[in-house]
Amino acid sequence: MKKNYWVLYLFENEKKGDLLKIMEFKTIKEISYVLDVHHCVISNWFHGLIHPRGILKNCVLYQSIVI
């Protein structure tokens, strides 16, 4: 069975020079709860449909798929 998860890198500023924290999540809804951003905004940002806003300017999000 495939298990995928999301890895969120949170940086101190928009320049993404200093890494503050690395977090793993099972769903985008979990990320939205922690960051207090609507899950649709996170999904649209991840897929490149919108520019980052707010805390998302300090984040990098990866989807990890274990095969």
Backbone torsions as a table, in degrees:
resi	resn	phi	psi	omega
1	MET	NA	133.4	178.6
2	LYS	-76.0	139.9	173.4
3	LYS	-126.3	122.5	176.5
4	ASN	-116.8	155.0	178.1
5	TYR	-149.6	166.9	-178.0
6	TRP	-108.6	137.1	177.4
7	VAL	-115.7	121.4	-178.8
8	LEU	-111.2	122.3	174.3
9	TYR	-99.9	120.8	-180.0
10	LEU	-107.6	124.0	-178.2
11	PHE	-106.7	162.3	-178.5
12	GLU	-72.2	-29.4	-178.5
13	ASN	-145.8	178.2	-176.6
14	GLU	-68.7	-22.3	-179.6
15	LYS	-73.5	-14.3	177.2
16	LYS	59.0	41.7	179.0
17	GLY	-89.0	-43.9	-176.6
18	ASP	-110.0	118.2	-179.9
19	LEU	-76.2	128.2	-178.8
20	LEU	-96.0	-46.2	-175.2
21	LYS	-160.3	148.3	172.8
22	ILE	-117.6	128.0	-178.2
23	MET	-129.3	145.3	176.4
24	GLU	-113.6	139.3	-179.3
25	PHE	-134.8	153.8	176.2
26	LYS	-85.5	-33.4	-176.0
27	THR	-136.2	161.9	175.0
28	ILE	-67.2	-31.5	178.4
29	LYS	-63.3	-34.6	175.7
30	GLU	-65.0	-40.6	177.8
31	ILE	-63.4	-42.9	-178.7
32	SER	-63.8	-33.8	178.3
33	TYR	-66.8	-44.5	-177.7
34	VAL	-69.7	-42.6	-177.3
35	LEU	-86.1	-10.6	-177.3
36	ASP	59.1	46.1	176.7
37	VAL	-128.9	139.0	-178.4
38	HIS	-58.9	140.5	-175.7
39	HIS	-61.9	-30.1	177.1
40	CYS	-66.6	-36.9	178.2
41	VAL	-65.6	-42.3	179.0
42	ILE	-64.5	-44.4	180.0
43	SER	-63.7	-45.5	179.5
44	ASN	-64.4	-37.4	176.7
45	TRP	-66.2	-43.2	-180.0
46	PHE	-61.8	-39.2	-178.0
47	HIS	-85.0	1.9	176.1
48	GLY	78.4	19.6	-179.5
49	LEU	-83.5	-24.6	178.3
50	ILE	-135.8	160.4	175.8
51	HIS	-79.0	153.1	177.7
52	PRO	-64.1	147.4	178.6
53	ARG	-139.8	149.5	177.5
54	GLY	60.4	-131.6	-177.7
55	ILE	-64.8	-22.8	-178.8
56	LEU	-66.1	-19.4	176.1
57	LYS	-66.5	-22.1	-178.5
58	ASN	-101.0	13.1	-172.9
59	CYS	-124.0	155.0	168.5
60	VAL	-131.2	133.0	-176.1
61	LEU	-122.6	131.1	177.1
62	TYR	-124.3	145.3	172.6
63	GLN	-103.8	121.2	-178.9
64	SER	-103.3	125.9	179.8
65	ILE	-118.6	118.0	178.3
66	VAL	-93.3	126.4	-178.5
67	ILE	-102.8	NA	NA
